Amino acid sequence: MLYLVCASVHGQLLPDTNIRNPHITYQIIETHDYTFNELRDEGINTLARQLDVLQIPIRQFEFAIKAHINRHHFALNKGKRKKTTFRAISFTYPSFSPQGKPVTLSGLVTIPLLSDNRPSRMLIYNRLTCISNHIAPSNSLPVEAIITADNTICVFPDYYGCGTTEGNPLPFIALNYHARCATECVLAALDILNDNGIALDTGFYTWNTGYSQGGGYALATHKYIENYLPDSIQQCINLRWSLCGGGIYAPAQLYELIILNGNMGSTPSVILQGLRSLLNSHPEMMENISISDIFSENAKRTGIDSLFLTYDDGVWDFVKKLDGRDKSHNPSDYFSPSVLDTSSMVYKKIIAAFSLDDCVSGWHPKSLVVLSHSKNDQNIPALLTLQAHSQLTLDNNNCILHHPSVNKSHLYTGFLYFCKILRLNENELYRLYYLKNKNRRIL
C-alpha cells in the first residue's frame, strides 16, 4: 500500500515519509458500474454539458463522436472481453487548502473489472479549465474515462473549488498546489485498487496528460512526482511520460510578456483569472496589496474589481459576469500604473507570487515530457512553451516540443488533442512522440 502525508514549508509543498492509517486514507462517495457503451455514452453526455456551458452545440455531432471512439479497437472491448464491466468510484481524501488548512478533496478513479485481467497502466488526467463545478469528475463521468477500456486505471482529480470544496475560490494558476493534490489523489486511488483486490500487471506504469489549464497541471504533477516523492513511491507509480498540451508552465513569464507587449491575447479573462487566483493561492505574497492597487480607474468604474471578491461557479461563470467588459486586449485598460510599472513594488510582488508556481526552472525531467502547443495559439502564446522547452532540455533530451500539423486556435487545437487522446491508445501515442524521434527535441 502507498500513503503520503504532505506539509507546507515556506510555501513549498513537500512530502513526508510518515505512514497513515489506511482506513482513513479515503472515503468512497459513490460506485457505479458501466458496460463499454454506457461508459462511452455517459462520457459524451458530460462532454455535451461541458460544451453547452461554452455555448457549443455538440449534440449534433454525437453520432460522429461515437463513431470516432468506436473506430479504436480497445483492448477490453473485443472478443470475450466485450463483456468487461468498468467501475467508476468517486472518493474523498484528506489534504490541505491553498492556505495550508486541513480540507477534504475529491476525485474519481475508473477501473476495468475482469477476473483474469491485470491493468497494465494508469493515466493521471488533468481536466480542462474548470468552467463549472457540475462537470467536475466526481460529479460527472468524463468522456476520457473511455480510456479505461484500454486496460488502464484512469484517475481524475477534482480541482480545488470543485467537488467537496465547492464554494471555495478557484486557485487557477496554483500549479504546484494542484500537483500535490493530484499526487495524493493517485495514491488514494492505488489504495482503493488494493482494497478492492485489483492486482496490477508486472510491468505496470503511469502516464500523465492534460490540456490548457490541465496542461500546466500535468507538467507540475510530473515535476512533483519526480522531485518530491520518495524513491520507493516513485517506483510504484513508475511515471513513464507526460503529454502536456497548450499549458501555462511559468505564470510569471506570461505576466511579464503581456506587460511588455501591451497585449493580453484573445482572452483577457485568462489573465484576469490568473491574477485573481494569486489572492487565494498565495495570500502571504499578496499581503498589503489591495484590489485598488491592482485595477485602473476605468476597471473600477466598470465594476471588474468587485468580481475579484465574489465566488463564482467556475471560470465560465466569471466570464459571464464580466459581460463583455473584457473586450479590450490592452493591459492598461484593466490595471493600475503600479501594476504596469516593472520597477514598482506591486509589480515585483506579483512577479514573486507568480514565480512560486514556475514548473520549468531548477529541474530536468527524468522521464519523457512532450510539450504540445499550436503556433497560432492566441490565448497562451506558443513562445512560453518554446521557452519552457529550452529550459527543460539544457542538460538532457527528455523533453520534446511538438507543434500540431494543423496550427489553429487554442480551442480548436484542444479538440485535436482530445481526438488524438481518444483515437490512439497510449502505446501508439508514445511511439508517435518519442520512439520514432528519440534523437530529436522538436517535432
C-alpha positions in Angstrom: 0.0 0.0 0.0 1.1 3.6 -0.5 0.5 6.5 1.8 1.6 10.1 1.8 1.4 13.0 4.3 2.4 16.4 3.0 3.5 19.5 4.9 3.7 23.1 3.9 7.1 24.8 4.5 7.5 28.4 3.5 5.2 28.0 0.6 6.9 24.8 -0.7 4.8 21.7 -0.6 7.0 18.8 0.5 6.3 15.1 1.1 6.7 13.4 4.4 7.5 9.7 4.8 5.0 9.2 7.7 2.6 6.3 7.1 -1.1 7.0 7.9 -3.9 4.6 8.8 -5.2 3.0 5.5 -8.7 3.1 6.8 -8.8 6.9 6.8 -6.8 7.4 3.6 -10.0 7.7 1.5 -13.8 7.6 1.7 -16.0 6.2 -1.1 -18.7 8.7 -2.2 -20.3 6.6 -4.9 -19.7 3.5 -7.0 -21.2 2.9 -10.4 -20.6 0.0 -12.9 -20.8 0.5 -16.7 -20.7 -1.5 -19.8 -18.5 -0.2 -22.6 -21.4 1.5 -24.4 -22.7 3.0 -21.1 -19.2 4.3 -20.3 -18.9 5.9 -23.7 -22.5 7.4 -23.7 -22.3 8.8 -20.2 -18.9 10.4 -21.1 -20.4 12.0 -24.2 -23.3 13.3 -22.1 -20.8 15.0 -19.8 -18.9 16.4 -22.8 -22.2 17.9 -24.1 -22.9 19.5 -20.7 -19.4 20.9 -20.7 -19.7 22.4 -24.1 -23.2 23.7 -23.5 -21.7 26.0 -20.9 -19.4 27.3 -23.7 -22.5 27.6 -26.0 -21.1 25.0 -28.4 -23.9 22.7 -29.6 -22.1 19.3 -29.6 -25.3 17.2 -29.7 -25.5 17.4 -33.4 -22.1 15.7 -33.6 -22.9 12.9 -31.1 -23.1 10.2 -33.7 -19.7 11.3 -35.2 -18.1 11.3 -31.7 -19.4 7.8 -31.0 -18.1 6.6 -34.4 -14.7 8.2 -33.6 -14.4 6.3 -30.4 -15.7 3.1 -31.8 -13.0 3.1 -34.6 -10.4 2.4 -31.9 -10.2 -1.3 -31.0 -9.9 -1.0 -27.2 -8.2 -4.0 -25.6 -11.1 -4.7 -23.3 -13.9 -4.3 -26.0 -13.2 -7.1 -28.3 -13.7 -10.8 -28.3 -14.7 -12.4 -25.0 -13.6 -9.2 -23.2 -16.6 -7.3 -24.7 -18.5 -8.1 -21.5 -15.9 -6.3 -19.3 -17.5 -4.2 -16.6 -16.0 -0.8 -15.9 -16.3 0.6 -12.4 -16.3 4.3 -11.6 -15.5 5.2 -8.0 -15.8 8.8 -6.7 -14.0 9.3 -3.4 -12.6 11.8 -1.0 -9.2 12.1 0.7 -7.7 14.4 3.3 -5.4 17.2 2.2 -4.7 20.9 2.8 -6.2 24.0 1.2 -4.0 26.5 -0.7 -3.8 28.4 2.6 -2.5 25.3 4.4 -5.7 24.4 6.3 -7.0 20.8 6.6 -9.5 20.1 3.9 -11.2 17.1 2.2 -10.6 16.8 -1.5 -12.3 14.6 -4.1 -11.6 12.7 -7.3 -12.7 9.8 -9.5 -11.0 6.6 -10.5 -12.2 4.2 -13.2 -11.3 0.6 -13.1 -11.7 -2.4 -15.6 -13.2 -5.4 -13.8 -12.3 -8.8 -15.3 -11.3 -11.8 -13.3 -8.3 -12.8 -15.4 -7.1 -9.3 -16.1 -4.4 -7.1 -14.6 -4.4 -3.4 -15.5 -1.2 -2.6 -17.3 -1.1 1.2 -16.8 -2.5 4.2 -15.0 -3.5 7.5 -16.5 -3.4 10.7 -14.5 -5.8 13.0 -16.3 -5.8 16.7 -15.6 -9.0 18.2 -16.9 -9.6 21.3 -18.9 -10.1 24.7 -17.2 -12.8 24.2 -14.7 -15.6 26.0 -16.4 -18.3 24.8 -14.0 -18.4 22.7 -10.8 -21.2 20.5 -12.0 -18.9 18.8 -14.5 -16.2 18.1 -12.0 -15.1 14.4 -12.4 -16.5 13.3 -9.1 -19.9 14.7 -10.2 -19.9 13.7 -13.9 -18.1 10.9 -15.6 -15.5 12.4 -18.1 -15.6 11.2 -21.7 -11.9 10.4 -21.3 -12.8 7.6 -19.0 -13.4 5.5 -22.1 -9.6 5.0 -22.0 -10.2 2.6 -19.1 -11.2 0.1 -21.9 -7.5 0.1 -22.9 -6.8 -1.8 -19.8 -6.0 1.4 -18.0 -6.7 2.8 -14.5 -7.9 6.4 -15.0 -7.5 8.9 -12.2 -9.3 12.2 -12.4 -8.5 14.7 -9.6 -11.1 17.4 -8.9 -9.7 20.8 -8.9 -9.8 22.8 -5.7 -13.1 24.7 -5.7 -14.9 21.8 -7.2 -16.4 18.6 -5.8 -16.2 18.6 -2.0 -14.6 22.0 -2.0 -17.3 23.7 -4.0 -17.8 27.2 -2.8 -14.1 28.0 -2.4 -12.4 30.3 -4.8 -10.6 28.6 -7.7 -6.7 28.9 -7.4 -6.4 29.0 -11.2 -2.6 29.3 -11.5 -1.7 27.3 -8.4 0.2 24.6 -10.4 2.3 23.3 -7.5 -0.7 23.1 -5.2 -2.6 21.0 -7.7 0.4 18.8 -8.3 0.5 17.8 -4.7 -3.3 17.3 -4.6 -3.2 15.2 -7.8 -0.4 13.0 -6.4 -2.4 12.4 -3.2 -5.4 11.6 -5.4 -3.3 9.0 -7.2 -2.1 7.4 -4.0 -5.6 7.2 -2.6 -6.7 5.6 -5.9 -4.0 3.0 -5.6 -5.2 2.2 -2.1 -8.7 1.8 -3.5 -7.4 -0.7 -6.0 -5.6 -2.7 -3.4 -8.6 -2.8 -1.1 -10.8 -3.9 -4.0 -8.4 -6.8 -4.8 -7.3 -5.3 -8.1 -3.9 -6.8 -9.0 -1.6 -4.8 -11.3 0.4 -6.1 -14.2 4.1 -6.8 -13.5 5.1 -4.0 -15.9 2.6 -1.5 -14.6 3.4 2.1 -15.3 1.8 5.6 -15.3 1.3 8.3 -17.9 0.1 11.8 -17.3 -1.7 14.3 -19.5 -3.9 17.4 -19.7 -4.7 20.4 -21.9 -4.9 24.1 -21.3 -5.1 24.6 -17.5 -4.7 20.8 -17.4 -1.5 21.0 -19.5 0.1 23.2 -16.9 -1.1 21.0 -14.1 0.2 17.9 -15.9 3.8 19.3 -16.1 3.6 20.4 -12.4 2.4 16.9 -11.5 5.3 15.3 -13.4 7.8 17.6 -11.6 6.2 16.9 -8.2 6.4 13.1 -8.6 10.0 13.1 -9.8 11.3 15.7 -7.3 9.3 15.3 -4.1 8.3 11.7 -3.7 10.5 9.1 -2.0 12.1 6.7 -4.5 10.0 3.8 -3.2 6.8 5.6 -4.1 8.2 6.8 -7.4 9.0 3.2 -8.3 5.4 2.1 -7.5 3.9 4.9 -9.6 6.5 4.3 -12.3 5.9 7.5 -14.3 6.7 6.7 -17.9 5.9 10.1 -19.6 3.7 13.2 -19.7 1.9 14.8 -22.6 1.2 18.5 -21.8 -0.9 20.5 -24.2 -1.4 24.3 -24.5 -0.5 24.9 -20.9 0.9 27.8 -18.8 4.2 26.4 -17.3 5.7 29.6 -15.9 2.9 32.1 -15.0 5.4 34.9 -14.2 6.7 34.7 -17.8 3.2 35.0 -19.2 2.5 38.0 -17.0 5.8 39.7 -18.0 5.1 39.1 -21.6 1.6 40.7 -21.6 3.0 43.7 -19.8 6.0 44.0 -22.1 3.9 43.6 -25.3 0.8 45.6 -24.0 -1.4 42.7 -25.3 -3.4 40.3 -23.2 -4.2 37.9 -26.0 -7.5 36.8 -27.4 -9.0 36.0 -24.0 -8.1 38.7 -21.4 -10.2 36.8 -18.8 -7.4 34.2 -18.6 -5.0 36.8 -17.4 -7.6 38.3 -15.1 -8.5 34.9 -13.6 -4.8 34.1 -13.2 -4.1 37.3 -11.3 -7.2 36.9 -9.3 -6.1 33.4 -8.2 -3.0 34.9 -6.5 -5.2 36.3 -3.8 -6.4 32.8 -3.0 -3.3 30.6 -3.7 -0.6 32.9 -2.3 -2.2 35.3 0.1 1.0 35.7 2.1 2.8 37.1 -1.0 -0.1 39.4 -1.9 -0.3 40.8 1.7 -0.8 44.6 1.8 -1.8 44.6 -1.9 -5.4 45.7 -2.2 -7.8 45.5 -5.2 -7.4 49.3 -5.6 -3.6 48.7 -6.1 -4.3 46.3 -8.9 -7.0 47.9 -11.0 -7.2 51.1 -13.1 -9.8 53.7 -12.5 -11.5 52.6 -15.7 -11.8 49.0 -14.5 -13.2 50.2 -11.2 -15.8 52.2 -13.0 -16.9 49.1 -14.9 -17.0 47.1 -11.7 -14.4 44.5 -12.7 -12.7 44.9 -9.3 -15.7 43.8 -7.4 -15.8 40.5 -9.3 -12.5 39.6 -7.7 -14.1 39.4 -4.3 -17.1 37.3 -5.2 -17.4 33.5 -5.5 -18.1 32.0 -9.0 -19.1 28.5 -10.2 -16.1 28.0 -12.4 -14.3 30.2 -14.9 -17.2 30.4 -17.3 -19.3 32.0 -14.6 -16.6 34.6 -14.2 -16.6 35.3 -17.9 -20.4 35.6 -17.9 -20.2 38.1 -15.0 -17.7 40.2 -16.9 -20.4 40.5 -19.6 -18.2 41.9 -22.3 -16.1 44.1 -20.1 -13.1 42.1 -21.1 -13.2 43.0 -24.8 -10.1 45.2 -24.6 -6.7 43.4 -25.1 -4.7 46.3 -23.6 -3.4 45.8 -20.0 -3.7 49.5 -19.3 -7.5 49.3 -19.6 -7.5 46.9 -16.6 -4.5 47.5 -14.5 -3.2 50.4 -12.4 0.1 52.2 -13.3 1.8 50.4 -10.4 1.0 47.0 -11.9 2.3 48.1 -15.3 5.5 49.7 -13.9 8.1 47.0 -13.8 10.1 48.9 -11.2 7.2 49.2 -8.7 6.8 47.2 -5.5 3.4 46.0 -6.6 4.7 44.6 -9.9 7.6 42.9 -8.1 5.3 41.3 -5.6 3.0 39.9 -8.3 6.0 38.5 -10.2 7.3 36.9 -7.0 3.9 35.4 -6.3 3.5 34.0 -9.8 7.1 32.7 -9.7 6.1 30.3 -6.9 4.3 28.2 -9.5 7.1 28.1 -12.0 7.3 24.5 -13.2 10.3 24.8 -15.6 13.1 26.2 -13.5 15.6 24.2 -11.4 15.0 20.7 -12.7 15.1 18.4 -15.7 12.7 15.5 -16.3 13.9 12.0 -15.7 11.2 10.5 -18.0 9.8 11.9 -21.2 7.8 15.2 -21.3 6.1 16.2 -24.5 5.0 19.9 -24.7 2.4 20.3 -27.5 1.4 23.8 -28.5 -0.2 25.4 -31.5 2.0 28.1 -33.1 -1.2 30.1 -33.7 -2.5 30.0 -30.1 -3.7 33.5 -29.3 -4.8 32.6 -25.7 -1.5 31.3 -24.4 1.5 32.3 -26.6 3.5 29.4 -28.0 6.6 31.4 -27.2 6.1 30.4 -23.5 6.2 26.7 -24.3 9.3 27.3 -26.5 11.0 28.9 -23.5 9.9 26.1 -21.2 11.3 23.5 -23.7 14.6 25.4 -23.8 14.9 25.4 -20.0 13.9 21.7 -19.6 16.4 20.5 -22.2 19.5 22.3 -21.1 21.2 19.1 -19.9 19.2 16.2 -21.2 17.0 15.1 -24.1 13.9 14.1 -22.1 11.7 17.0 -23.3 10.2 17.2 -26.8 8.5 20.2 -28.3 5.6 19.3 -30.6 3.6 21.7 -32.9 0.4 20.1 -34.3 0.3 19.6 -38.0 -2.8 21.9 -38.1 -1.9 25.0 -36.2 -5.2 26.7 -35.2 -6.6 28.5 -32.2 -6.3 27.3 -28.6 -9.8 25.9 -28.6 -9.5 24.2 -32.0 -6.2 22.7 -31.0 -7.8 21.4 -27.9 -10.3 19.5 -30.0 -7.5 18.0 -32.0 -5.7 17.0 -28.7 -8.8 15.2 -27.4 -9.4 13.4 -30.7 -5.9 12.1 -30.6 -6.2 11.0 -27.0 -9.5 9.2 -27.7 -8.4 7.7 -31.0 -5.0 6.3 -30.3 -4.0 4.1 -27.4 -1.2 5.2 -25.1 1.5 3.0 -26.6 0.8 4.4 -30.1 1.0 7.9 -28.7 4.2 7.1 -27.0 5.7 5.7 -30.2 4.4 8.7 -32.2 6.0 11.2 -29.9 9.2 9.5 -28.8 10.4 6.2 -30.1 10.5 7.5 -33.7 12.0 10.8 -32.6 14.2 9.9 -29.6 17.1 11.7 -31.0 15.1 14.9 -31.8 13.9 17.6 -29.5 11.4 19.3 -31.7 8.7 17.6 -33.8 
